[in-house]
Amino acid sequence: MRVVRSRAELREELAAVERPLGLVPTMGWLHDGHRALMRRARQENASAIATIFVNPRQFNEAADYQRYPRDEARDLAICEEEGLDLVFAPPVEEVYPPGFDTQVVVGALAAPLEGAARPGHFDGVATVVAILFGLVGADRAYFGQKDAQQVMVIRRMALDLAIPTEVIACPTVREADGLALSSRNVHLSPVERAAAPVLRRALTAARASWAAGERSGEALRETMRRVLGEEPLARLEYVSVADGRTLGELDRVEGPALLSLAVRFGETRLIDNEPLEPADDSG
Ligand code: AMP
């Protein structure tokens, strides 16, 4: 496995890799969720590359960027174990060269949910992903359903900007108790960690209510609020029942929808979601 840090080295290495090429963009502190994306990239392509870059432009709070966990040696060992051919782990100035002056601004899809809670976040994400897509020229890129709005925003961006990389969403990988794996879980204290599966319980309760025939968006949101309300450490940021294509909040759930929520435990902010497809509600 080769590790490269500059645009020039990356270009050189890419000239020699076999196609098709699969890309897994990450911010490091790799866990089994990232591993699942890498495995999929590996399986479906002749070569696979991961990027490890904590992108300052997608953090709204400088403190959150500073305290984002980092351990490159461990991350590289994981990439090696997963059989990647190449890792791009650049310093900030290789991604944003001096004089950098262009931004990707995403419209309506980036406005609600995470976009509303974290102003500018998705412009930062779309900008870095557009740069990585441009640098790598992968045939396919793999993202986690854990960040459902992010995948939708990136898919839209690639379509709109005519970037030929196919965007593939992979299922959320969870701990045995239902907590979605996240690099941020490391910041949870033991009591917060024990309380955190309440996110999953809230989503599961709303899904069960929907499967039993409930179609009122507000009733489903109320179910999630009620379950989260049972956990005193959980500070609710939002619960949402949104259209699965536009992410607009729904009064009635008639087609594909996305249940999602954001909750704080102390300083740590966790998100999770559950897609609802009309075909799933019969059994
Ligand atoms: P991050 O390093 O947090 O920016 O995540 C890099 C990629 O891994 C993104 O596409 C995430 O959606 C994905 N990812 C993060 N956590 C999980 C998870 N628990 N299951 C599946 N994919 C994940």
Residues whose N, C-alpha, C, O or C-beta is under 5 A from the ligand:
A	BS01	AMP	P25 T26 M27 G28 G33 H34 Y142 F143 G144 Q145 K146 D147 C170 P171 T172 V173 A180 L181 S182
